[in-house]
Amino acid sequence: MNDLRDSQLQTPVDSLIILDNKKQMIKNTHYSYDYYQPKDYRFSLDSVFLAQKVAEALKSELHPEDLRVLDLCSGCGVVGLELHFHLPSLRKIDFLEVQEVYLPYFEKNVEQAKKTDSEFNFLHMNYADLLNNDHREKYDVIVSNPPYFFQGEGLLSPNNDFKNRCRFFIDSDFHNLIQATLFVLKPKGRAFILARPGTHHGRDLLEEIKKLSVGFARVQIMDEVRGTNIIELIKES
């Protein structure tokens, strides 16, 4: 199986993707890794910049090595691995992704990034399944670059279910994403979610998150990435 995965990950198309990523990353303030990823759906620099800004927000933590981190809707692991690149003292990061097709790419990315004794775990599951007592108040920090589009707010690809699941809330919905985040976040824990405002579809995602978080967390716009808000949730103690 490993040989098959390696051959799948080293096709000429994948090599071109990696080269193009490198060209994009040169525009970045820090060059990190040449990420492996499926050719049908490629991460954007939004994930890279999100991780940078979260790392900056966490740099004042007294004991970052004690933080347990979750990269929610992780794909091939870019946000979590970039966060670790900027904060290498982080010891434990879980990567939750519903599409198992990402696993071999995640494994290759971990292989090139892992230079410490940090523990990186791929959790193949739906974030809606976090809503049980096994995961209650488990994480100090959550980072997420989830699908941008709600169903009915764009055109689905007629022949590419994988791409549709990356771009649209299909496997679950936005409300479950926020509820799961609040459920697994420890008291005083912080979540950072990249979310488009939604105004062009007649919605206000910031206000929706605030309503879902009443009595559980404080919600604010922490920063923005190329016109997309980073919304921070701080769990009440």
N, C-alpha and C positions, 0 to 999 in steps of 0.2 A: 504493500500500500504506500509506503513512504517513497519508493522509487517512482511509482505512478504519479504521486503528488508532485515530486520534483520535476518530472517531465512535463506535467501540466503547467507548472509555474514558470517554466523557462522557455516558453515558445517565443518566436520572433515578435509576435504581437505584444506579449507581456514585456519583452525587453524594450520595445518602443514606448510603452506606457511608462516604464520606470525612467527612461531617458527624459520623457516629457515632464514627468514629475520633478526630476532633478532641475530642469530648466525653470519650472515654476518656483521651486524652493529657493533658487538663487535670489529671487525677489524678496524672500523672507529675511528677517533680521538674523535668524540663526539657521544654519543648515544642519539637519539632523539625519534622516534616513531616506533611502530609496525604498519606498514601500511597495510590497507585492499586493496586488488587488485584482479582482475579476475585471476582464476587459469590457464587460457589458455595463458596468457602473463604477465610476471612478470618484474618489473623494475629492473635495475641493479644498482650497486654502482656508475656508471657513473653519475646518476642524483644527488646522494648525494654529491659527490665530486664537481660536477659543482656548486651546490648551495654554498658550502663552499668557493670556490674560488671567486665566484661573491660577496659573503658577505664580503670577505676580500678586494676586490676591491672597495666596496662601503662604507667601514667603515669610510672614511674620509669625507663623505658627511655632510655638516653642518646641514641640516634639513631633515634627512631620513623620518621623519613622513609626509613630504609633497610629497614624491615620489609616483607616481602612477605606479604600476608594472603590467606587463603582463607575465604570464607563457604560452607560445605559444606551442601548441601540448602537453597539460598538462597531459593527461592520468588521473590518479587518484590524481594528485596534488602534487607529491613528490617534484619536484624542487622548486615550489613556497612556499610550506609549510616548506621545509628545509631552504630556504632563510629567511623566517620569524622566524624560530627557532634561527638562528644566528643573525638576526637583528629584534628583536621583536618590535622595534619602527616603523617599516613599518605599515602603517594604511590601505592601500587599494591595494589588489592584485586581479586581474582578471585571471581566468584560462580558456583558450580557448581550446576546444576539440571537434572534429567532431563526435566522437563516443559516443552516449548517454549512452551506456552500462556502462561507467565509472562513471556516476553521483552518484549512490548509494554508491559506494566505496569512492568517493570524499567527500560525505556528512559525512560518518563515520570518515574519516580522519580529516576533519575539526572539528568534534565534539570532538575528543581527543586532537587536537592541539590548539583550540581556547581558550586562557587564557587571552585575552585582548579585547579591543573594536575594534580591526581591522576588516575590512570588506573583506570577501572572496566571490567572485562571480564566478559561473560556467557558462561559455558562450558556449552553444551548437551551434557551427557554424563552417563553413569552413573558414580557414584563408584567402582564396581568397575573401571572402565576406567583409573583412576589407577595401577593396579598394573602399570606398565611403566616402563622406564628413562627415558622422556622426562619423567617427573614425579618421579623419585626425589629426595628431600630438597630440594624446591623452595620450601617455605614456612617462614617464621619463626613465624607465628601462624595457627591455624585456629580458627574459631568455627562452631558448628553447633547448630541447633535442629531435629533430625531428626524423622521420624515417631515418635510415642509408642508405637504398638501393633505387636506382632508378629502375624503371621497366625495366626488361630485364637484370638486373645485378645479378640475383640470382633466386633460385627456389621458386615459390609460393606454399603455402600449398594447396593441391587440395580440402580440406574439411573444411578449417578454414578461412573464410573471415575476421573475426575479427583480427586474428594474422597477416594476410597479410597486413591489413591496418595499423597495428602498425609498421611493419618492412619496408614497401615500401611506396614510394610516389605514392599513388593511388587516393586519393580524390582530390588532386591538384598536383602541381609540385614544384620543388626546386626554380625555378625562381619566382613563385608567393609567395613563403615563404619569399624570400629576398625583393621583391617589397612591400609586405604587411608590413614587418618589417620597411622598410624605410618610408613608408607612415604614419604609426601610431606613429612613434617615434617623440618626440618633438625635436626642435632645441637644440643641445648640449646633447641630450639624448644618452643613451648607450644601445646597444643590445649585448648579449652574447649567441652565438650559438655553440653548440657542433656538430662538423662535422668531419667525417673521411676524410683524404686527397683525397681519390679516385684514387690514382695512379695505383692501381691494376686493375682499370677499364678504364685506359687511360684518366682520367680527373684530373684536378687540381681545387678543390673546392675553395681554397683561391683565385686563379686568377679569377675564375668565379664570386665570390662575389665582388671582386675589380672592375671588368668590369661593373657589375650591379649597383655598388655604385658610379661610377664616377659622380662628381658634386653634390652628395648627402651626402656622408659620407666617413670618413677615416676608413680604414680596416686594422686590424693587428691581429696576433696571440697573444692572451693575456697570454695563459698558455696551459697546456694539461692535459688530464685525461686519464690515462692508455693507452697512445698512440694515443688518439683522441684529436684533436685540439679544444681549445675554441677560436673561432673567435669573436673578438670585433668590432662592428661597432659604430662609434661615429658620430652622425648626425651633419652636418655643421650648423652653426648658420645662 
